[in-house]
Amino acid sequence: MEIRLSKDAKKHIEALDRIAKRRIKDAIYELPAGDIKRLTGFKRDYRLRVGDYRVLFSIENDVITVKDVLPRGEAYKRL
């Protein structure tokens, strides 16, 4: 599977501290493994839990598109 990062996802990952950045990047490149759940009300959108952060992504035609990486409290407000 191919993994693509959106501009927002890249921006939020780069703003994190070194340890959180490494954990999130490792988790993203191990997709579709991990603590993943489908988002309620969406057909192709999922979330990956990495500590206190949520990686919001979609899967379509063997392409995983990471839409955003946000702290838990902010992630679901933007849906």
Helices and strands as residue ranges (DSSP letters): E 2-5, H 7-14, H 18-29, E 36-38, E 45-50, E 53-60, E 63-71, H 72-75, G 76-78
